[in-house]
């Protein structure tokens, strides 16, 4: 390739609080009638005073701690000024220079199977905007605004541009969602819009990624532009949008031109990105401290409490499953993708110890049979596995009756065996196993067949 992709992600996750970020309106808006979860604060009416949601702040700090971020002792909210129909106030309450957490990282696995570190710049908190719906009413194209979503707590996780392929970006985003779900701070359901991905994509010439004499990589200069892809609500679409953008930008660079620094959307039907507007810079938003909310100060003791309350994270659980249950990397990865499945597996293993069913057998059954863990209790699953693995005892007399029946129903196989065709014996053994529903030892069945055929 002539060019190396330079990719960073901004991921927005709605937090699972009962109320909105700065008012008492219910944050459980999905599926509700438009504009029924609103009040003067989230509608931006004159004189309405916001009050910060403490639980949303704790959730954001908890996530920051989980990805190794530094939690800031002092923080504040800022006004981000821009005008758009879904923003009732004409500004968004967000964070600028003092976010709740900074300088974290995640390890992802590349397509080659290598581990790669992706740096996380910050995890900060802001309020979500309203939702625009484009429709035709009385033969007129109109845009409708639903402010139910306006003001819902929205955590934004910003990465450094460390990813170099659409696949790496997808894996990173999936890991972010997995951690948010493990922490219980969001369902991160992309179909409902509670998690959205915004990739920043640009290309640098491969010659710029050279190695210095001691074998370490030279400092990579960032390209003089970047293109932001807005509000993508699917891992598959994010991957497709990035791949398309890499191809589009390469064609522009091949002409000796520089791609425009802009914001683009992804057309899911056509599989292409489309220009929306020129990309703003930070100074375009005229950030300044939010005057209606006081600065926030925390203590190290508070941060210790947050860290101590962290549940076992996916990577830790993955390593423990391999070591404690002697699972392969594939099985451990599948079982730890979702916290509910991982917890179900562990409960089943506890139940399986009494029945002397190994963790490996239980893991294989969960992965291959995919039981409904919402309806089947772990103990019932183990009971089912036990019944499938146990053989019902059949007496010698019962076995003899089965063998005689098989010999009477398979005369051709009997004749073939007497003519010296050993394969016929295997046919008869198979027939005995079917007749006994697998509840006899094949070697015992074979011995009895030989005995009766000889005599």
ABEGO torsion letter per residue (X at the ends): XABBBBBBBBBBBBBBBABBAABABBABABGBBBGABBBAAAAGBBGBBBBBBAAAAAAAAAAAAAAGBBBBABBBBBBBBBBBAABAAGBBBBBBABBABBGBBBBBBBAAGBBBBBBBABBBBBBBBBBBBBBBBGGBBBBBBBAAABGBBBBBBBBBBABABAAAAAAAAAAAAAAAAAAGABAGBAAAGABBBBBBBBBBBAAABBBBAAGBBBBBBBBABBBBBBGBABAAAAAAAAAAAAAAAAAAAAAGBBBBBBBBBBBAAAGBBBBABBBBBAAAAGBBBBAABBBBBBBAAAAAAAAAABBBBAAAAAAAAAAAAGBBAAAAAAAAABAAAAAAAAAAAAAAAAAGBBAAAAAAAAAAAGBBAAABBAAAAAAAAAAAABBBBBBAAAAAAAAAAAAAABAAAAAAAAAGBAAAAAAAAAAAAAAAGGABBAAAAAAAAAAAAAX
